[in-house]
Amino acid sequence: AIAWIKESDAVLYLVADPIAEEAIRHLNPRGAMSLRGYYGEGVPRNRSYEAMIQHILGCVRDGQKTCGAFYGHPGVFAYPSHESIRRARQEGYSARMLPGISAEDCLFADLGVDPSVNGCQSFEASDFLLRERTIDTSSQLILWQVGVVGDWTYKSAGYDLGAFPLLITRLCQFYPASHEVFIYEGAVLPGLAPTITKIALCHLTPAYVNAGSTMYVPPARPTTLNQPLAASLGVIR
């Protein structure tokens, strides 16, 4: 990833802190440009994303070796990266994505949990709230972007969290109100600690979350073993 940033004619980046921005500009001082200017206060985020995509593809169509640099994993909750690659390939250009480290990867490390133990379900918070889903409460649950739930615009000073109580009500349809969850925010800069808050669902308010918050919900009950199948496989006798 660093090599492509160095070698590209245009490096269009969207990052969350000034140190990352300075690092990218140091790697490619001539071609680096931030896409953050496409965010507009109160403007639907999908409109801003479309403007970013058009800028990226414009550089590609101009014959420039183009690199998009996004914070976290460029394929996790990053619509402009996926869509830019899809459209570029559709137009006959060569395009690929290189992996990064997502908030989920940091969460597994900082909370000391393993997604393979009892399985792991993962949903965007607004999507979870709007869709009819059946949650397996014997499994782990991760909810992304709980600090922007129900708000589809960009707001630099914080998001409208009027829908947050609805999210808690929805979760309490599956879990006891006393069930403890974790509000997690990974450390952005080296040397800093993550922010981890353990709190019961019934005590959780918008004051505990921000745009970078992820919710981790531990299992609320043991898994149920399929006894006949387990016996046929020799797991139990």
N, C-alpha and C positions, 0 to 999 in steps of 0.2 A: 504493500500500500504506500509506504514511504517512497519507494522507487518511482511509482506512477505519479505521485504528487510532484516529485522533483522533475520528471521528464515531460510532463504535460505542458501544452501551450496555454491551456486555460484550466485553472483549478477553481471550481465554483463550490464554495463551502457553506455549511450551515452548522454552526457549533454553539455550545452553550456557555462558554467562558472565554475571557480575553487571552488566557494563556494558550489554549488550543488554537485560537485565531493567530496569535503571534507565532506559534510553532509552524503553522501552515504557511504563513507569509515568509518566514525564514527559509523554509524548504523551497518555496517558489515565489520570490519577491516580484517577478514580472507578470506572472499569470494569475495570481491569487485574487479572488473577488468574493465578497460575502453575498449570500442570497437573502440575508435577513431583511434587507430593504423592501422586499416584496410583501412582507407582512404589513397589513394595515390595521390600525386600531378599529376594532369592531367589525372588521371585514371577515366574511366566512373563510375559514382556513383552506377549503378546497379551491377557492378562487386564487388565493396566494400561491398554493401549490402549482396550479396550472401556469401561472406566470413564471415560476421557477423552471418548470419543465420546458417551456418555450425558450427560455434563455439558454438552458443546457443544450437543447437540440439546435438552437441557432448557431452555437459555437461549433457543434459537430458538422452541421451543413456547410459552414464556412471553411471546412477542411482542417480545423484545429484538432489536435490531439487533446481530448477533453476528459477531465477527471472531476467527479463530484465527490466531495468529502463531507460526510454527515456524522454527527456525534453518535456514540453508541454503535450499534450494529446497523449498517445502511439498509438492511432488509427487514428490520423490526420497527414497525410503526413509522415507516418512512415512505409514504406514497410517492413523492417525487422521484426517488431513486428507482423504484420498481417500474414506474410508468415511463420514465426516460429511457430505460434500457429496452422496455417492450417496444416503444415507438421507434427507437433507433434501429433495432433489429428488423422491425417491419419495413423500414425504409432501406434496408440492405447494408446498414453499417454494422461493424463488429463491436459488440458491447458485452461487458461482463461485470459481475459484482464480486468484490473481495470481502470476506467476513470481518467483523469487528467484535467487540465485547459489549453485550447488551446489559441493560439493567437487571434482566433475569439472571444472567450469568453471575453478576455481582451479588444478587440476592441469595443465590444458592450458596455462595462462599461465605457471605457475612452472617447469614442466619444458620448456616450449618445444616441445610436440608438437602435431601437427594430426591430429584423428581422421579426416580425409579422405585422409591419406596411407597407403595400403595398408589402410584400413579400421580399425575399432575394435570389439572385442567387450567386453561389459560384463556382469559377473555378481556377484551377492551371494556371498560366500565359502562360506557353508554350503550354499547352493543348488548352487554349482559342485561342491562336494565330494560331495553326495548324488546328483546327477543324472548320468545317462550323457550326456556331451556330447562332441562332436568339435570340437577347437580348431584353428583355422587359425593355425599358428605363423608364417606370413608376415605376419600382421596384428598389430595392437597388442591387448593384453589389459588390462582393468582389473578388479580384484577389490575389491569393497567390503567393509567391515567384517571385515577379516582378523583384527582384534584381538578379535573376539567369536565366531570360528568355532566352531560346535558347541555354543554355550551360548545357550539361549533364555530365560534368566532375566535379571533386572536385578540387578547387583552394583555398588555404589558404589565398592568398593575394588579392582575389577579382575575380569576374567572368567576362568572356567575354560578354559584353552587346551590341555587334554589332546588335543584334536583337531587342533592346529596341525601336528604332525609328519605327520599323515595328509594335510593339505593340501599340504605340501611334496612328499610321496611322489606325490600325484596330479599335481602340476605336473611332476614329473620323468618322468612317463609321456609328456609331450609335449616337454619341453625338456631340454637337457643340464643336468646338475647344476651345471656351471660357469656357466650362463647368468646374467647379472647383471640384477637387477630393482631397482625403486625402491620404497622404503617412504615414503609421502608423507603429510604432515599439513599441511593448509592453515593459514595464520595466522588466528586468530580475531579478533584485535584489530588496529586500524590501527597501523602503525609497526613491527609485529613481522615477522620473517622466517618463512617456512614451514620445516618440518622435512623434510629430504630425505636419505635414506640409500640409497646404491647398494651392493648386496651380492649375492654369488652365492647361488643357491638352496641350495646345499649348506651354506652358513654361516648360513642364516637360522634363527633360533630365536625363541620367544615374547618374549624379552627386547627385541626390536627393534620390537614393535608394542604399540599400546594401542587403546582403543575408538574413537579417531578416525583410525586408520590406514587408508589405501587403498594397494593394491599396483598398481603399473604395470609391466607386462611388455612390453618392446620386442620387435619381431619377431626371430625366431631364424633366419630363412632368407629368401632373396629370393622375390618372387612369381614365379609361373610364367605365362608368356604363352601364350595359346591362339593358336598360329601361324596355323592356317587361318582362324580368325575375324578375326584382326588383318589378315591379308592381304586378306580380302574387304572389310574396312572401309577399306582403303587406309592403315592405320597403318604397315605394313611392306611392302616389295616384295622 
